[in-house]
Amino acid sequence: MKHFLLTLLTLCAGLIANAQPFRYIVAADGTGTHTSIQSALDACPDGERSIVFVRNGIYDEQVSLGSKAVPSLKLISLIGESTAGVIITHNQSRSSSGSPTFEDICTVKIYATDFYAENLTIQNTAGNTGMAEALYTAGDRQTFKNCKILGYQDTYRSKKGTRGYFKNCWIEGAVDFIYAGGVEFFDDCTINCVNGGGYITAPEDAYVTIPKTQTIRVGFFFRNCNITANSDVADDSYYLGRPWVSYAGSVYLNCKLGKHIKATGWKEWSGNETTSFFAEYNSMDANGTLLDVSGRVFWSYQLPKEDVDNLLTPTAIYARVSSTLYDPVTLCVPPAAPENVRLENGKIVWDAVHNVVGYVVYKNGQFYAALTETTFSESEDITNIGVYTLYSINTDGVQSLPSTVSTSLYDVFESNVKAEIYKDRIVFSEPVHFSLYTYSGEVILSFNKFCDNYSIDKIAKGLYLLRYIDKSSKTNIRKIHIY
């Protein structure tokens, strides 16, 4: 923590521009540069990539990047400490007084291009009170990875003419909870249905087409997704989608569908289905067994493999919308993880990773430091014994897979004092202060007076880490096995 605070102070003073990889760090407890996400975004400059890191916490605020009248020119990567730990939340529906619009009540609104988000949750907790958006994407090329988007009705709305991509995300709701326009691709996502609803998608005008025997309308695409439901959702109670307006489109490719999906698959709406495109390929049940789709409505399609492989990839469908390249599949590939992580002379050290802007360090699962160098010193604080996890961060803010090192796996001998287990007691050759830890750094017991033996008859059998300090302040750290 001392290292982290030092880098923050240096950043704020402007003494070292590259002290850590994030332009700003948001922390609800005040340990970052900002306490709200909105204030951090407001402080970012136009026209250059800003990576904003958000510490675990509940952020009860509405976040807007730009506005309907004035889109933002900022290039933002919003990176959470963890998907479960970073909660951006708001509670309002369009049934609230004053006849609010969806822009008024939405939790997060992005009126900007090339936005990237990772490891966070966006939610609208209004529940079954009418239309209540959690996320609205109103700019082109918006990418979300490892995120949760939670709501009830109209959870996620996208704007016509824009392109978006969701990788390993969880989108949840009850009524038309993925809706409106845009070309949105959901890869390896969980689409979760909650009790009280009945429709997953409600697409509007999919004006871009792919000419084939049947005209493929480019709208919402779900590939390799799990279509799940809460345990209180009845079987045969949900439709894959319905056409909000004419010329709409939703397509499911290689998806696993729960028992809550109706055999008919799709629902008509005001005759719009006659000009819409609703299709599937290789739909399976939750166990991966091919589904019987003979009961699907006659106006839906089962796609041939050739079309799926050649025409319905993200690259192919995005190119139909705009000639401006958008390759989110490559964008979401994590950079190389730190390699050869090791302890050297009381420091944690690793090899530099090419094409990254820095590293994030976690201790026992909690954020510990953000830095650009490839080494840092452990504090002499005893609680720093534990498992350290390191991630690389690339220029877009994408995190690598983790690398770990455990200080508890290393013996440190400075003192000549010996320790052994004898008849359910730890026995020392001279009086010491000592503490006993699990390998993950959890304190099992600590004795702050000098003693030469201590009863461990109530300690469970297993491997532990023993740290003790003699009267000359020399320290020993060693593994012990309690039988």
C-alpha positions as semicolon CSV with decimal commas, in nm:
position;residue;x (nm);y (nm);z (nm)
1;M;0,000;0,000;0,000
2;K;0,291;0,234;0,075
3;H;0,420;0,186;-0,279
4;F;0,074;0,249;-0,426
5;L;0,023;0,571;-0,229
6;L;0,366;0,692;-0,334
7;T;0,290;0,641;-0,703
8;L;-0,042;0,819;-0,662
9;L;0,120;1,119;-0,497
10;T;0,382;1,130;-0,770
11;L;0,115;1,116;-1,040
12;C;-0,089;1,393;-0,882
13;A;0,216;1,614;-0,847
14;G;0,295;1,561;-1,214
15;L;0,656;1,474;-1,137
16;I;0,666;1,146;-1,325
17;A;0,414;1,116;-1,610
18;N;0,443;0,741;-1,638
19;A;0,449;0,641;-1,269
20;Q;0,158;0,402;-1,315
21;P;-0,041;0,280;-1,618
22;F;-0,372;0,450;-1,541
23;R;-0,459;0,809;-1,609
24;Y;-0,686;0,804;-1,305
25;I;-0,783;0,562;-1,031
26;V;-1,136;0,579;-0,894
27;A;-1,188;0,457;-0,538
28;A;-1,503;0,506;-0,334
29;D;-1,297;0,505;-0,013
30;G;-1,088;0,803;-0,121
31;T;-0,761;0,617;-0,185
32;G;-0,761;0,700;-0,557
33;T;-0,749;1,020;-0,759
34;H;-1,132;1,041;-0,775
35;T;-1,422;0,906;-0,572
36;S;-1,672;0,897;-0,860
37;I;-1,646;0,753;-1,209
38;Q;-1,812;1,055;-1,366
39;S;-1,557;1,297;-1,220
40;A;-1,270;1,084;-1,353
41;L;-1,420;1,070;-1,703
42;D;-1,481;1,445;-1,697
43;A;-1,113;1,502;-1,623
44;C;-0,987;1,293;-1,916
45;P;-0,864;1,481;-2,224
46;D;-1,012;1,458;-2,572
47;G;-0,847;1,268;-2,853
48;E;-0,614;1,037;-2,663
49;R;-0,662;0,705;-2,489
50;S;-0,729;0,731;-2,116
51;I;-0,729;0,416;-1,907
52;V;-0,937;0,468;-1,592
53;F;-0,910;0,202;-1,322
54;V;-1,199;0,156;-1,080
55;R;-1,140;0,001;-0,739
56;N;-1,396;-0,234;-0,590
57;G;-1,692;-0,046;-0,448
58;I;-2,052;0,053;-0,507
59;Y;-2,082;0,364;-0,725
60;D;-2,437;0,491;-0,692
61;E;-2,430;0,735;-0,981
62;Q;-2,535;0,790;-1,339
63;V;-2,240;0,794;-1,577
64;S;-2,246;0,969;-1,913
65;L;-1,966;0,999;-2,165
66;G;-2,079;1,284;-2,387
67;S;-2,445;1,359;-2,455
68;K;-2,708;1,321;-2,723
69;A;-2,647;1,681;-2,831
70;V;-2,266;1,676;-2,803
71;P;-2,092;1,336;-2,843
72;S;-1,766;1,297;-2,655
73;L;-1,428;1,298;-2,829
74;K;-1,266;1,111;-2,542
75;L;-1,119;0,765;-2,592
76;I;-1,194;0,583;-2,269
77;S;-1,102;0,242;-2,133
78;L;-1,289;0,180;-1,808
79;I;-1,129;-0,110;-1,621
80;G;-1,274;-0,250;-1,300
81;E;-1,085;-0,426;-1,024
82;S;-1,334;-0,712;-1,049
83;T;-1,669;-0,777;-1,216
84;A;-1,841;-0,865;-0,890
85;G;-1,673;-0,590;-0,690
86;V;-1,724;-0,281;-0,910
87;I;-2,096;-0,196;-0,914
88;I;-2,223;0,107;-1,106
89;T;-2,585;0,138;-0,998
90;H;-2,894;0,354;-1,035
91;N;-3,259;0,298;-0,946
92;Q;-3,508;0,469;-1,178
93;S;-3,760;0,370;-1,442
94;R;-3,953;0,568;-1,699
95;S;-4,262;0,539;-1,482
96;S;-4,101;0,791;-1,245
97;S;-4,262;1,131;-1,205
98;G;-4,185;1,392;-1,469
99;S;-4,211;1,156;-1,767
100;P;-3,836;1,094;-1,800
101;T;-3,683;0,962;-2,121
102;F;-3,456;0,660;-2,133
103;E;-3,158;0,898;-2,142
104;D;-3,279;1,049;-1,815
105;I;-3,301;0,723;-1,624
106;C;-3,025;0,508;-1,779
107;T;-2,736;0,415;-1,547
108;V;-2,453;0,438;-1,804
109;K;-2,474;0,619;-2,139
110;I;-2,186;0,620;-2,385
111;Y;-2,205;0,884;-2,662
112;A;-1,852;0,821;-2,788
113;T;-1,661;0,597;-3,025
114;D;-1,402;0,331;-2,940
115;F;-1,511;0,290;-2,579
116;Y;-1,379;-0,016;-2,394
117;A;-1,496;-0,161;-2,060
118;E;-1,371;-0,462;-1,865
119;N;-1,444;-0,627;-1,529
120;L;-1,737;-0,425;-1,396
121;T;-2,113;-0,440;-1,336
122;I;-2,370;-0,190;-1,464
123;Q;-2,719;-0,216;-1,321
124;N;-3,057;-0,049;-1,294
125;T;-3,234;-0,180;-0,984
126;A;-3,580;-0,034;-1,057
127;G;-3,714;-0,387;-1,104
128;N;-4,060;-0,460;-1,242
129;T;-4,165;-0,095;-1,266
130;G;-4,153;-0,045;-1,642
131;M;-3,876;0,049;-1,884
132;A;-3,552;0,098;-1,695
133;E;-3,227;0,093;-1,896
134;A;-2,895;0,006;-1,735
135;L;-2,675;0,067;-2,042
136;Y;-2,718;0,269;-2,361
137;T;-2,450;0,262;-2,629
138;A;-2,489;0,551;-2,871
139;G;-2,149;0,551;-3,036
140;D;-1,972;0,323;-3,282
141;R;-1,719;0,055;-3,188
142;Q;-1,805;-0,001;-2,821
143;T;-1,657;-0,311;-2,661
144;F;-1,735;-0,483;-2,331
145;K;-1,541;-0,774;-2,181
146;N;-1,614;-0,965;-1,860
147;C;-1,894;-0,726;-1,768
148;K;-2,240;-0,772;-1,617
149;I;-2,536;-0,568;-1,740
150;L;-2,832;-0,614;-1,505
151;G;-3,190;-0,494;-1,512
152;Y;-3,549;-0,603;-1,569
153;Q;-3,716;-0,432;-1,866
154;D;-3,507;-0,282;-2,147
155;T;-3,179;-0,355;-1,967
156;Y;-2,957;-0,278;-2,268
157;R;-3,036;-0,040;-2,553
158;S;-2,819;0,024;-2,858
159;K;-2,849;0,297;-3,118
160;K;-2,915;0,233;-3,485
161;G;-2,610;0,260;-3,708
162;T;-2,359;0,171;-3,434
163;R;-2,151;-0,141;-3,377
164;G;-2,084;-0,312;-3,047
165;Y;-1,923;-0,628;-2,913
166;F;-1,965;-0,819;-2,586
167;K;-1,715;-1,087;-2,482
168;N;-1,771;-1,318;-2,183
169;C;-2,041;-1,088;-2,049
170;W;-2,358;-1,151;-1,847
171;I;-2,671;-0,967;-1,963
172;E;-2,982;-1,012;-1,752
173;G;-3,345;-0,905;-1,761
174;A;-3,707;-1,002;-1,814
175;V;-3,878;-0,799;-2,088
176;D;-3,712;-0,701;-2,418
177;F;-3,392;-0,669;-2,220
178;I;-3,168;-0,648;-2,528
179;Y;-3,338;-0,409;-2,763
180;A;-3,341;-0,131;-3,023
181;G;-3,096;-0,086;-3,313
182;G;-2,730;-0,128;-3,387
183;V;-2,526;-0,426;-3,494
184;E;-2,436;-0,601;-3,170
185;F;-2,235;-0,921;-3,144
186;F;-2,244;-1,126;-2,823
187;D;-1,960;-1,381;-2,804
188;D;-1,944;-1,648;-2,530
189;C;-2,192;-1,456;-2,315
190;T;-2,455;-1,562;-2,064
191;I;-2,800;-1,422;-2,141
192;N;-2,996;-1,473;-1,820
193;C;-3,374;-1,448;-1,786
194;V;-3,542;-1,355;-1,457
195;N;-3,890;-1,432;-1,333
196;G;-4,182;-1,224;-1,458
197;G;-4,085;-1,164;-1,819
198;G;-4,096;-1,347;-2,146
199;Y;-3,887;-1,181;-2,421
200;I;-3,511;-1,161;-2,463
201;T;-3,461;-0,941;-2,770
202;A;-3,673;-0,667;-2,926
203;P;-3,473;-0,541;-3,225
204;E;-3,577;-0,247;-3,439
205;D;-3,485;-0,146;-3,791
206;A;-3,195;-0,362;-3,913
207;Y;-3,143;-0,161;-4,229
208;V;-2,821;-0,339;-4,337
209;T;-2,871;-0,666;-4,524
210;I;-2,671;-0,955;-4,668
211;P;-2,831;-1,073;-4,993
212;K;-2,892;-1,447;-4,991
213;T;-3,181;-1,677;-5,075
214;Q;-3,337;-1,524;-4,769
215;T;-3,235;-1,166;-4,694
216;I;-3,020;-1,172;-4,379
217;R;-3,085;-0,859;-4,176
218;V;-2,788;-0,750;-3,969
219;G;-2,897;-0,685;-3,610
220;F;-2,827;-0,878;-3,289
221;F;-2,599;-1,184;-3,308
222;F;-2,542;-1,434;-3,027
223;R;-2,258;-1,681;-3,081
224;N;-2,165;-1,963;-2,843
225;C;-2,385;-1,812;-2,573
226;N;-2,565;-1,978;-2,283
227;I;-2,931;-1,872;-2,263
228;T;-3,006;-1,937;-1,897
229;A;-3,277;-1,860;-1,642
230;N;-3,310;-1,820;-1,268
231;S;-3,449;-2,122;-1,085
232;D;-3,792;-1,959;-1,038
233;V;-3,845;-1,908;-1,414
234;A;-4,096;-2,156;-1,553
235;D;-4,022;-2,389;-1,842
236;D;-4,163;-2,283;-2,179
237;S;-4,208;-1,921;-2,069
238;Y;-3,961;-1,716;-2,279
239;Y;-3,928;-1,619;-2,645
240;L;-3,590;-1,564;-2,806
241;G;-3,723;-1,235;-2,939
242;R;-3,995;-1,033;-3,107
243;P;-3,976;-0,757;-3,370
244;W;-4,023;-0,414;-3,214
245;V;-4,054;-0,258;-3,559
246;S;-4,039;-0,385;-3,917
247;Y;-3,717;-0,512;-4,075
248;A;-3,573;-0,625;-3,741
249;G;-3,320;-0,903;-3,689
250;S;-3,188;-1,141;-3,421
251;V;-2,970;-1,448;-3,480
252;Y;-2,852;-1,723;-3,242
253;L;-2,547;-1,927;-3,349
254;N;-2,425;-2,237;-3,161
255;C;-2,612;-2,135;-2,847
256;K;-2,730;-2,349;-2,557
257;L;-3,094;-2,279;-2,472
258;G;-3,254;-2,357;-2,136
259;K;-3,590;-2,522;-2,091
260;H;-3,752;-2,182;-2,042
261;I;-3,730;-2,113;-2,418
262;K;-4,057;-2,186;-2,598
263;A;-4,065;-2,446;-2,872
264;T;-4,197;-2,183;-3,115
265;G;-3,886;-1,973;-3,047
266;W;-4,014;-1,635;-3,159
267;K;-4,316;-1,411;-3,105
268;E;-4,503;-1,202;-3,362
269;W;-4,562;-0,831;-3,297
270;S;-4,800;-0,610;-3,496
271;G;-4,716;-0,788;-3,820
272;N;-4,352;-0,675;-3,812
273;E;-4,239;-1,036;-3,831
274;T;-4,333;-1,052;-4,199
275;T;-4,039;-0,829;-4,293
276;S;-3,798;-0,931;-4,016
277;F;-3,520;-1,186;-3,991
278;F;-3,509;-1,422;-3,694
279;A;-3,277;-1,719;-3,730
280;E;-3,073;-1,988;-3,559
281;Y;-2,793;-2,227;-3,630
282;N;-2,710;-2,540;-3,431
283;S;-2,923;-2,455;-3,126
284;M;-2,862;-2,695;-2,838
285;D;-3,013;-2,771;-2,500
286;A;-2,826;-2,685;-2,180
287;N;-2,631;-3,013;-2,203
288;G;-2,511;-2,950;-2,557
289;T;-2,752;-3,187;-2,731
290;L;-2,894;-3,064;-3,062
291;L;-3,247;-2,929;-3,016
292;D;-3,556;-3,031;-3,207
293;V;-3,653;-2,702;-3,379
294;S;-3,938;-2,842;-3,584
295;G;-4,185;-2,642;-3,375
296;R;-4,036;-2,302;-3,459
297;V;-4,265;-2,038;-3,615
298;F;-4,276;-2,066;-3,993
299;W;-4,134;-1,718;-4,051
300;S;-3,805;-1,794;-3,873
301;Y;-3,499;-1,954;-4,036
302;Q;-3,249;-2,230;-3,970
303;L;-2,922;-2,116;-4,125
304;P;-2,680;-2,328;-4,332
305;K;-2,329;-2,375;-4,195
306;E;-2,177;-2,211;-4,503
307;D;-2,353;-1,882;-4,430
308;V;-2,257;-1,894;-4,063
309;D;-1,890;-1,959;-4,134
310;N;-1,849;-1,715;-4,423
311;L;-2,102;-1,436;-4,373
312;L;-2,188;-1,410;-4,006
313;T;-1,854;-1,350;-3,839
314;P;-1,798;-1,021;-3,657
315;T;-1,558;-0,901;-3,926
316;A;-1,806;-0,973;-4,204
317;I;-2,111;-0,818;-4,044
318;Y;-1,931;-0,507;-3,915
319;A;-1,797;-0,442;-4,264
320;R;-2,157;-0,424;-4,388
321;V;-2,223;-0,128;-4,160
322;S;-1,912;0,081;-4,213
323;S;-1,584;0,080;-4,403
324;T;-1,409;0,192;-4,083
325;L;-1,232;-0,114;-3,945
326;Y;-1,365;-0,257;-3,619
327;D;-1,193;-0,573;-3,494
328;P;-1,303;-0,627;-3,133
329;V;-1,216;-0,997;-3,139
330;T;-0,849;-0,906;-3,169
331;L;-0,893;-0,614;-2,929
332;C;-1,016;-0,850;-2,656
333;V;-0,718;-1,086;-2,683
334;P;-0,525;-1,039;-2,358
335;P;-0,162;-0,928;-2,369
336;A;0,112;-1,160;-2,250
337;A;0,114;-1,216;-1,876
338;P;0,420;-1,129;-1,666
339;E;0,670;-1,414;-1,686
340;N;0,941;-1,547;-1,458
341;V;0,783;-1,388;-1,150
342;R;1,018;-1,446;-0,860
343;L;1,155;-1,322;-0,530
344;E;1,498;-1,161;-0,535
345;N;1,653;-0,998;-0,229
346;G;1,321;-0,923;-0,068
347;K;1,166;-0,791;-0,390
348;I;0,912;-0,935;-0,631
349;V;1,062;-0,923;-0,981
350;W;0,944;-1,028;-1,327
351;D;1,051;-1,001;-1,689
352;A;0,929;-0,699;-1,885
353;V;0,638;-0,761;-2,121
354;H;0,654;-0,595;-2,462
355;N;0,377;-0,363;-2,583
356;V;0,218;-0,304;-2,244
357;V;0,186;0,018;-2,046
358;G;0,219;-0,131;-1,701
359;Y;0,114;-0,386;-1,445
360;V;-0,142;-0,438;-1,169
361;V;-0,055;-0,630;-0,855
362;Y;-0,304;-0,800;-0,623
363;K;-0,224;-0,946;-0,283
364;N;-0,445;-1,232;-0,165
365;G;-0,706;-1,125;-0,420
366;Q;-0,707;-0,757;-0,322
367;F;-0,568;-0,466;-0,524
368;Y;-0,219;-0,382;-0,405
369;A;-0,037;-0,163;-0,657
370;A;-0,032;-0,023;-1,011
371;L;0,308;0,044;-1,160
372;T;0,515;0,058;-1,476
373;E;0,842;-0,091;-1,349
374;T;0,900;-0,465;-1,323
375;T;0,987;-0,484;-0,956
376;F;0,855;-0,373;-0,624
377;S;0,954;-0,422;-0,264
378;E;0,741;-0,592;-0,007
379;S;0,660;-0,384;0,294
380;E;0,809;-0,511;0,617
381;D;0,453;-0,533;0,747
382;I;0,397;-0,895;0,848
383;T;0,058;-0,905;0,676
384;N;0,226;-0,881;0,338
385;I;0,311;-1,249;0,352
386;G;0,082;-1,415;0,100
387;V;0,003;-1,473;-0,265
388;Y;0,070;-1,196;-0,516
389;T;-0,107;-1,197;-0,854
390;L;0,021;-0,984;-1,141
391;Y;-0,145;-0,869;-1,464
392;S;-0,009;-0,682;-1,765
393;I;-0,214;-0,392;-1,906
394;N;-0,192;-0,302;-2,275
395;T;-0,249;0,036;-2,440
396;D;-0,624;-0,026;-2,468
397;G;-0,655;-0,124;-2,103
398;V;-0,699;-0,497;-2,171
399;Q;-0,573;-0,714;-1,885
400;S;-0,360;-1,024;-1,929
401;L;-0,412;-1,361;-1,770
402;P;-0,268;-1,374;-1,417
403;S;0,078;-1,472;-1,302
404;T;0,130;-1,551;-0,935
405;V;0,405;-1,581;-0,679
406;S;0,364;-1,675;-0,314
407;T;0,605;-1,537;-0,057
408;S;0,486;-1,812;0,175
409;L;0,665;-2,070;-0,040
410;Y;1,006;-1,934;0,053
411;D;1,203;-1,981;0,372
412;V;1,386;-1,681;0,520
413;F;1,649;-1,744;0,787
414;E;1,812;-1,442;0,952
415;S;1,808;-1,559;1,313
416;N;1,986;-1,854;1,470
417;V;1,677;-1,935;1,677
418;K;1,536;-2,281;1,601
419;A;1,170;-2,383;1,604
420;E;1,008;-2,727;1,610
421;I;0,677;-2,897;1,680
422;Y;0,685;-3,109;1,998
423;K;0,382;-3,265;2,171
424;D;0,124;-3,019;2,030
425;R;0,343;-2,720;2,103
426;I;0,570;-2,492;1,903
427;V;0,902;-2,489;2,086
428;F;1,169;-2,224;2,021
429;S;1,534;-2,246;2,124
430;E;1,514;-1,885;2,252
431;P;1,220;-1,652;2,332
432;V;1,061;-1,487;2,027
433;H;0,755;-1,299;1,906
434;F;0,572;-1,514;1,649
435;S;0,272;-1,539;1,416
436;L;0,122;-1,835;1,231
437;Y;-0,032;-1,798;0,883
438;T;-0,205;-2,000;0,618
439;Y;-0,030;-2,009;0,280
440;S;-0,265;-1,739;0,150
441;G;-0,157;-1,501;0,428
442;E;-0,447;-1,538;0,673
443;V;-0,340;-1,493;1,035
444;I;-0,418;-1,803;1,245
445;L;-0,260;-1,679;1,568
446;S;-0,022;-1,410;1,680
447;F;0,169;-1,380;2,009
448;N;0,332;-1,042;2,071
449;K;0,514;-1,125;2,394
450;F;0,841;-1,310;2,404
451;C;0,790;-1,679;2,466
452;D;0,979;-2,000;2,403
453;N;0,680;-2,235;2,354
454;Y;0,311;-2,217;2,271
455;S;0,025;-2,468;2,257
456;I;-0,115;-2,545;1,910
457;D;-0,351;-2,827;2,009
458;K;-0,651;-2,633;1,870
459;I;-0,490;-2,564;1,532
460;A;-0,616;-2,787;1,249
461;K;-0,370;-3,025;1,088
462;G;-0,200;-2,895;0,777
463;L;0,078;-2,685;0,629
464;Y;0,136;-2,335;0,769
465;L;0,376;-2,046;0,755
466;L;0,554;-1,953;1,080
467;R;0,717;-1,613;1,121
468;Y;0,912;-1,528;1,436
469;I;1,139;-1,244;1,549
470;D;1,412;-1,281;1,809
471;K;1,529;-1,026;2,067
472;S;1,779;-0,877;1,820
473;S;1,493;-0,814;1,571
474;K;1,613;-1,080;1,329
475;T;1,340;-1,268;1,145
476;N;1,283;-1,625;1,042
477;I;1,007;-1,741;0,806
478;R;0,957;-2,111;0,754
479;K;0,701;-2,369;0,656
480;I;0,575;-2,603;0,925
481;H;0,354;-2,910;0,909
482;I;0,115;-2,958;1,201
483;Y;0,017;-3,327;1,231
